[in-house]
Amino acid sequence: MPANLTPQYREADRKFKTATTPQNKLAALEEMLAIIPKHKGTEKMQADLKSRIAKLRAQTQQKKSAARGRPIYHVDREGAGQVALVGAPNVGKSSLLRALTNAQPEIAEYPFTTRVPLPGMMAYENVQIQLVDLPPVTTDVTEGWLFGIIRNADAAALVVNLSTDDLLTQTEQVQALLGGAKLTLVAEPREPNQKRALVVANKLDAEGAASRLALLREFFGNALSIVPVSATHGTGLQDLRRALFHLLGVIRVYSKPPGRKADNSAPFILKRGATVLDAAEAIHKDFVARLKYARLWGKDEYQGQMVGREHVLEDGDIIELHA
């Protein structure tokens, strides 16, 4: 008995033959089985389709299981904020982590020394900021979890290498790969796919670094701020600590119980733009409903003056809450 295959079936067969992914092949086979004329002349074809569908489903499931078996890394946020160190191979991310924190990453001249995320705590005045050293962003081995860590971090530091004439090419490649993962490094994020960032121009001690730094400044313009450093010699590291703290967009606020001194060693970390009411909630949730006013000691004109619940706080402010 002739099969009498319909034009719709032949179109589905064409989709199968031109499909380039297992998912598309499976979809085409399932469509063919659904629309094939059901009679004695197509029984063998139906059986063949069912066999191929079962085989392809098994293969797809095996690939999914293998993918689930790959390591997925996550770094819990600690301190005042988390900054991901991002860059091409051998730009000095691990050297920076060692110079700024107590972490002891492996450091070598060959690429891909860092294979897993390594966190370290960087001291800035009276707070700690978490830095996370990551494997390089490259077309060869970059995995999805790396982009996930960058996306979940509070900010990113794009590390570039002032010792190579390829620094602009490397920087463009890193930006392109981040863009492919729907990540864009910006000074002030306004979209969900944008990540607050600055540029760390490392290896300032290298020959020709000054001229390459000038090229880098021209390349970025006002898009991202640039902090030149030498992780090896320690040049510019204090400026970098300060810049990373400001990059996080946070402030330190201190609580002063009435009639007592403020504890300047244990600030509350709030987002820039936070109000007295936000601070009250951070200090103790019970204050939120009962808060009447606060007294404020700041860097400028405030020396114990009364302020309202919606007063915007500045870094270093001391507040005394009254219920």
N, C-alpha and C positions, 0 to 999 in steps of 0.2 A: 504494500500500500504506500503511495507517495506521501511524503511528509507535508507537502503544501504549506511551506513556511511563509509567514506574512512579512511584509516590508518592515514592520516594527521589530520582528525578531531579527531580521538581517541587520537592522540598524544597531540593535543591542550587541549582535555578534561583532560588528565593526568596532563598537566601543571597547569590547573585550580585547580585540586584537591590537588596538592602538593604546590601551591603558599602560601606564608606566609605573603604577604603584599597586601593591597587593590589595589595598582597599578598593581602588577603582576597578580592578579585575573582578574582585568578589561581587561588587555591586552590579557589574555587567552580567555576570553569570546568574545571579539571583533574578535579574530582570528577564533574562532569556528563559529561565525555568518558569517564571510566572506567566509569560505570554506565549510560550510554545503551544501549538495546537495539541490538545490531549486526545490522542487516538492510538490505535495499534501501530500505525506506521511511525510514530515518534517515541515508542516505548524505550528503545535502546538509547535514543538521544537524551530522553529524560533521565534515564539511569546514569548516563555518562555525565550529564550536567550535575546531578546530585553528588556523584563521586568527586568531581572536580571541586565543587563547592565545599564539601566536607574536608578535602585535602587542603584547600587554600585557607579555610577557617582554622585548621589545626596549625598551619605554618604561621598564620598571623598571631594566633594566641601564644605560640612559642616565642615569637619576637617580642610581644608585649611583656611576657614573663621575664625574658632576658633583660629588657629595658628596665623593668622594676628591680632587677637584681643589681643594677649599677648603683654605686654609692651616691647618695644625695646628702649634701652637707648643709648645715644650718649653724649659725653662730648667734647665740643668745646675746641680746644687747645688754651692755653694762656701762656704768658711769654716766656722765653727762650726755653722752651720745656716741654713735657708732659711725666711723668713717672708713669706707672701703678704699684700699690702695689699688688703683687700676692702671694698667699700662702694658706696653709691648714687652717681649723678652729682654732681659738684661738691662733694664732701665734703672735698677737699684732699689726696688720696692722693699726687698728683704733687708738691705743695708739700712734703709730708713727706719724700718720697724725695730731693728736692733739698736740703732742710735737713739731712738725716741722712747723706747720702752724697755722693760726687763726681759722681753721675749728673746729667744735664742734661735732664730731661723737658720737653716743651712744656707750658706752663701758660697757661690761658685761662679766662675766666668762662663760656664756653659748654660744654655737656656733650659727652662723648665725645671730648675732646681726646686721651685715651689710647686707642689702637686695638689696640696689640699689647703684650705683656708687656715691661717694661723693668726689668732688674735693676740694683742698685747695692750696694756694699759699705759697711756701717756699722761704724765702729770702736767697740768697747767695751773699754776698758782695753787688754789685750794680745791681743785676738782680733778677728776680722772676722765680721760676721753679714750674710748676703745678704738684702736686701729686694727684693721683686718688685712693682712697680707694675702693676696690671691694669686693663683696661677696667671700667667700672661694671657691677654686677650689676643688671640691669633686665629687665623683660618684653619690651622692644623689640628688643634686639640681642644679648643674651647667647648665646654659642655654647658648645658642649660642651667645647672645649679649655680654656676658662677654668676650668670646674669641675675639669678634670683637673689643672691646675696647682695649684689650691687643695688638691686631694686628695693630691697628691704632695709638697706642702711639709711641712716639719717642724711648722709652726704657722701661724696666721693672725692678722692684726690687723684687726679690724672697725673701720673709720674712720667716725665720724659727725660731723655738722656742727652745732655749737652756735649757729650764726648763724640757723637757721631754726626756726620753730615746727612744721615738719613732721618734725622729726628722729625722733620715735617711729614715725610712719607709715612713713617711709623705712626705718627699722631693721627693722620688722616685715615689710616687703615683701622686703628682702634676705634675712632669715631664712627666709621662705616659699619663695623661689626656690632658696636653698641646700637647703632641705628637699626640694624637688621633685627635686633632683639627688642626694638621699640623702646630704646633708652637714649635720651639726649642729655648731655651734661650742660648745665646753664648756671648762671650766677644767681638768678631768682626764678624758681620754678613757678609756672602758671598753668601747666597742663599735667595730667596724671603721669604721662610718660617722661616727664622731665625730672632730672635729679640735680639737686644743688651741688656745685662742684667748684674747685679751683685747680690750678695747674702747679705742680711741684717740678721746677726745672732743676733736676739733680745733676751731680758731677760738675759743679761750677768750677772745680779745681782743674778740669781738663784743659789741655791746650786748645785754643780757639773757641772756648766756651762763651766768651763775651760776645763774639760776633754771632754765634748761633743763638744766644739769648736775644739779641736784637731782632733776628729773623723770627724767633718765636713770638716776641711781643707784636711784631707787625702782623703775623699770621692770625693771632687771636684778637688784636685790637682791644676793644672794651668788652668783648664777649665773656671772658673769664679772667680773673686776676691771676697773676703769676708770682710765685714765691721762689726765687733762686736759692739753692742750698748745695752744700756738699756733705753728704752723709758720712763720708770718710774723714773729713777734717772738722766737721761740726759747724761749718759756716752757715749762718742763716737759720739754724734750727730753732732758736728762740722766737724769731719772727714767724716761723712756720707753726710753732705751738700756738701763738697768739692768733694767727690767721685761721687755724683749724677750729679754735674755740668760737671765733666770730662766724665762721662758716656754718656752724650748727644752728645758728639763729636762736640761741637760748640766752637767758639771763640768770644771775645768781641773786636770790633774795634771802634775807636773814630774818629770823623771827626773834622778837624781843618781848619777853613776858613783862607785864607792868611792874615797875620798881626794880627790875633786874637788868643786867647787861645782856647784849645780844651774843649768841654763840657764832663767832665769825669763822669757825672751823667747819661748820656743817651747813652749807647753803642749801636752799631748796632750788631745784633747777626747773625753770619755767620757760615756755616759749616766749620769744620776743613779742611784745604787744600785750602780755598778760596784765590783768588788772588786780586790784586789791582783793576782789572776790575770788579770783583764780588762786591767789596765794593762800587765802583763807581755806579754800577747799583742799589744797595740798598740805597745809599744816595740820588741819583737823576738820573733818567733814561736818562736825557739829557746829562749827563756826558759821557755816554758810547761811543757815536759817536764822541764827541769833545775832549775826554781825550788825552792829549799829554804825561804827566808824572805825577808823584806824589812825594812828599817829605815824608819821613818816620821817625818817632820817635818811637823807640822800647826799649825793656828791655836791649838789648845787645849793639852792635856796632853802630846801626843806631841812629843818632842824627841830623835829618834834611837832610840826604843824598837823592839824587834823585834815584828813582827806577822806573822800567818799569811796563807796564800794567800786565805782567804775573808774577810779583813777588808774592810769597806765603806769606801770612800774618800770624802772631802769635797772641795769646791771649794778649790783652793789647796794641796792636800797635795803634799809632796815625798817620793818614794820612792827607796830605794837597794836594788836587787835583788841577791840573792846566790844563786848556783847551786851 
